[in-house]
């Protein structure tokens, strides 16, 4: 079963502590932005009147509650069956919000509404986890090229982050045998075409042998 516990060390490593993002106009601590902290601290931490000072002094255990919250949203409460796929969905939601989820939804062929529900889960569980995980890097590169003034200076850090996520997720990739059961629709279509062609060649060869022996 997938769990946010397995991605905690990764998030803790890469989020660090207090950072002020001028492009966002707000403070971030442990990967949690001020606007997010202000909206969710009452629910997750029991803090009725959140303050910036409270965000900046947020402890690791408090930060973990935000990670768990977004993990459950990204995985529809652990409904994703593969940890690598779950890691990708979490990373997209944690770093990109609804737009990150929409990116993955387009990839897996469901309506891109930015919210993970039963239809998204059903489609995601049919996809090769490595294919989905690679979409994280594709989105990083897309953002850097689309808005170099805002993201050009951080793309190297994003790539290093992705490489670390990949190395921690690849242990969950299916074996070769299971991979055949989790091909993407395009790869399934290609496989059918290849089998059809091979079948046609085999029939032609058999007919050729029969004619030749007469």
C-alpha positions as CSV (number, residue, x, y, z in Angstrom):
1,X,0.0,0.0,0.0
2,X,1.2,3.5,-0.9
3,X,1.9,6.0,2.0
4,X,3.1,9.5,2.4
5,X,5.6,8.2,5.0
6,X,7.8,7.0,2.1
7,X,8.1,10.4,0.6
8,X,8.6,12.3,3.8
9,X,12.5,12.1,3.8
10,X,12.5,13.4,0.2
11,X,10.2,16.4,0.9
12,X,12.1,17.3,4.1
13,X,15.4,17.2,2.3
14,X,14.3,19.5,-0.6
15,X,12.1,22.0,1.2
16,X,14.5,23.3,3.8
17,X,13.3,26.1,6.0
18,X,12.3,29.7,5.7
19,X,12.5,31.3,2.2
20,X,10.9,34.6,0.9
21,X,9.9,34.3,-2.7
22,X,9.8,37.7,-4.3
23,X,8.0,36.4,-7.4
24,X,5.2,35.1,-5.1
25,X,5.3,38.0,-2.7
26,X,5.2,35.7,0.3
27,X,7.1,33.6,2.8
28,X,7.5,29.8,2.6
29,X,8.6,27.4,5.3
30,X,9.1,23.7,4.8
31,X,7.5,24.0,1.4
32,X,4.3,25.6,2.8
33,X,3.4,29.0,1.4
34,X,1.9,31.7,3.6
35,X,-1.4,31.6,1.8
36,X,-1.6,27.8,2.2
37,X,-0.6,28.0,5.9
38,X,-3.2,30.8,6.5
39,X,-6.0,28.7,4.9
40,X,-5.1,25.3,6.5
41,X,-3.4,25.9,9.8
42,X,-6.8,26.2,11.6
43,X,-7.8,22.8,10.3
44,X,-4.5,20.9,10.4
45,X,-2.8,22.5,13.4
46,X,-5.7,23.8,15.4
47,X,-4.4,27.4,15.1
48,X,-7.4,29.7,14.9
49,X,-5.5,32.8,13.9
50,X,-2.5,31.9,11.8
51,X,0.3,34.5,11.5
52,X,3.5,34.8,9.4
53,X,5.5,34.4,12.5
54,X,3.7,31.1,13.2
55,X,4.6,29.9,9.7
56,X,8.2,30.8,10.1
57,X,8.4,28.9,13.4
58,X,6.6,25.9,12.1
59,X,8.1,22.6,13.4
60,X,8.9,19.6,11.3
61,X,6.0,17.6,12.7
62,X,3.7,20.4,11.9
63,X,5.1,20.6,8.4
64,X,4.5,16.9,8.0
65,X,0.8,17.4,8.6
66,X,0.6,19.6,5.4
67,X,2.5,16.9,3.5
68,X,0.1,14.3,4.6
69,X,-2.9,16.5,3.7
70,X,-1.7,17.1,0.2
71,X,-0.6,13.5,-0.2
72,X,-4.2,12.4,0.5
73,X,-5.6,14.9,-2.0
74,X,-3.1,13.8,-4.6
75,X,-3.7,10.1,-4.2
76,X,-7.4,10.2,-3.3
77,X,-6.6,8.9,0.1
78,X,-4.1,6.3,-1.0
79,X,-6.2,4.9,-3.8
80,X,-3.3,4.9,-6.2
81,X,-1.8,1.4,-6.2
82,X,1.9,2.2,-7.0
83,X,4.1,4.3,-4.8
84,X,6.1,5.7,-7.8
85,X,2.8,6.9,-9.4
86,X,1.7,8.3,-6.1
87,X,5.0,10.1,-5.7
88,X,4.5,11.8,-9.1
89,X,0.9,12.9,-8.3
90,X,2.0,14.3,-5.0
91,X,5.0,16.2,-6.5
92,X,2.7,17.7,-9.1
93,X,0.1,18.8,-6.6
94,X,2.6,19.9,-3.9
95,X,4.7,22.0,-6.4
96,X,2.1,22.9,-9.0
97,X,-1.3,22.9,-7.4
98,X,-4.3,22.1,-9.6
99,X,-2.4,22.9,-12.8
100,X,0.1,20.2,-12.0
101,X,-2.7,17.6,-11.6
102,X,-4.3,18.9,-14.9
103,X,-1.0,18.2,-16.6
104,X,-1.1,14.5,-15.5
105,X,-4.8,14.2,-16.2
106,X,-4.2,15.2,-19.8
107,X,-1.5,12.6,-20.1
108,X,-3.6,9.7,-18.8
109,X,-6.7,10.8,-20.8
110,X,-9.2,12.1,-18.3
111,X,-10.9,15.4,-18.0
112,X,-8.4,17.9,-16.6
113,X,-10.2,19.5,-13.8
114,X,-7.3,19.6,-11.4
115,X,-8.9,17.4,-8.8
116,X,-8.1,13.8,-8.2
117,X,-11.1,11.5,-8.0
118,X,-12.2,7.9,-8.9
119,X,-11.9,8.5,-12.7
120,X,-8.4,9.9,-12.4
121,X,-7.3,7.1,-10.1
122,X,-8.7,4.4,-12.4
123,X,-6.8,5.8,-15.4
124,X,-3.6,6.4,-13.4
125,X,-3.5,2.9,-12.1
126,X,-3.5,1.5,-15.7
127,X,-0.4,3.5,-16.7
128,X,3.2,2.6,-16.4
129,X,4.5,4.4,-13.2
130,X,7.7,5.5,-14.9
131,X,5.8,7.1,-17.7
132,X,3.8,9.2,-15.3
133,X,6.9,10.1,-13.2
134,X,8.7,11.3,-16.3
135,X,5.9,13.9,-16.8
136,X,7.2,15.7,-13.7
137,X,10.4,16.5,-15.5
138,X,8.6,17.4,-18.7
139,X,6.5,20.0,-16.8
140,X,9.6,21.4,-15.1
141,X,11.2,21.9,-18.5
142,X,8.0,23.3,-20.0
143,X,7.7,26.0,-17.3
144,X,11.3,27.0,-17.6
145,X,10.9,27.5,-21.3
146,X,7.5,29.2,-21.1
147,X,8.6,31.7,-18.5
148,X,12.4,31.9,-18.3
149,X,12.3,35.2,-16.4
150,X,10.5,33.5,-13.5
151,X,11.7,29.9,-13.7
152,X,14.9,30.0,-15.7
153,X,17.1,30.4,-12.6
154,X,15.6,27.5,-10.8
155,X,15.4,24.8,-13.5
156,X,18.7,23.2,-12.5
157,X,17.5,22.8,-8.9
158,X,14.2,21.4,-10.2
159,X,16.1,18.8,-12.4
160,X,18.3,17.8,-9.4
161,X,15.1,17.4,-7.3
162,X,13.5,15.3,-10.1
163,X,16.5,13.1,-10.4
164,X,16.4,12.5,-6.6
165,X,12.7,11.7,-6.8
166,X,13.3,9.3,-9.7
167,X,16.1,7.5,-7.8
168,X,13.8,7.0,-4.8
169,X,10.9,5.9,-6.9
170,X,12.4,3.5,-9.3
171,X,12.3,0.6,-6.8
172,X,8.6,0.7,-7.2
173,X,8.6,0.3,-11.0
174,X,6.9,-3.0,-12.0
175,X,9.0,-5.9,-13.3
176,X,9.2,-6.4,-17.0
177,X,6.3,-9.0,-16.8
178,X,4.0,-6.6,-15.0
179,X,5.0,-3.7,-17.2
180,X,3.4,-5.6,-20.1
181,X,0.1,-5.3,-18.3
182,X,0.5,-1.6,-17.6
183,X,1.3,-0.3,-21.1
184,X,0.0,3.0,-22.1
185,X,-2.8,3.0,-24.7
186,X,-0.4,4.1,-27.4
187,X,2.0,1.3,-26.6
188,X,-0.9,-1.2,-26.6
189,X,-1.9,0.0,-30.0
190,X,1.6,-0.4,-31.3
191,X,1.8,-3.9,-29.9
192,X,-1.4,-4.9,-31.6
193,X,-0.1,-3.6,-34.9
194,X,3.2,-5.5,-34.5
195,X,1.3,-8.7,-33.7
196,X,-1.0,-8.2,-36.7
197,X,2.0,-7.7,-39.1
198,X,3.8,-10.7,-37.7
199,X,0.7,-12.8,-38.0
200,X,0.3,-11.7,-41.6
201,X,4.0,-12.6,-42.4
202,X,3.6,-16.0,-40.8
203,X,0.5,-16.8,-42.8
204,X,2.3,-15.6,-46.0
205,X,5.3,-17.8,-45.2
206,X,3.1,-20.9,-44.6
207,X,1.2,-20.3,-47.9
208,X,4.6,-19.9,-49.7
209,X,5.9,-23.2,-48.3
210,X,2.7,-25.0,-49.4
211,X,3.0,-23.6,-52.9
212,X,6.7,-24.4,-53.1
213,X,6.2,-28.0,-52.1
214,X,3.5,-28.7,-54.8
